[in-house]
Amino acid sequence: MTGFDNSANHPPCLVFFWHNATFLGTDASQPHLGCQLLSAQGGQFVVGYENFAPSDPLCCPSQPPVDITYTWDGQALQPNGSPPASP
């Protein structure tokens, strides 16, 4: 899910995971500012997240992006890290 607020701010996003018709969950409990699906293949999904320092304006993340790989283990998606906090 993504949405735009018609400003220079980055759109909030929240990643929803499904397996066939079963909802597995989301990547986090709160939306982030800026993310995108980088790849999806072989039971792995890589999501790139914009990474804001605490003092960054909403337009301009200054930290390197964080890529999280979610791997399907047959029962659940296992992330190799956590999405960065949004300001």
Secondary structure, 3 states (H helix, E strand, C coil): CECCCCCCCCCEECCEEEECCEEEEECCCCCEECEEEEEEECCEEEEEEEECCCCCCCCCCCEEEEEEEEEECCCCEEECCCCCCCC
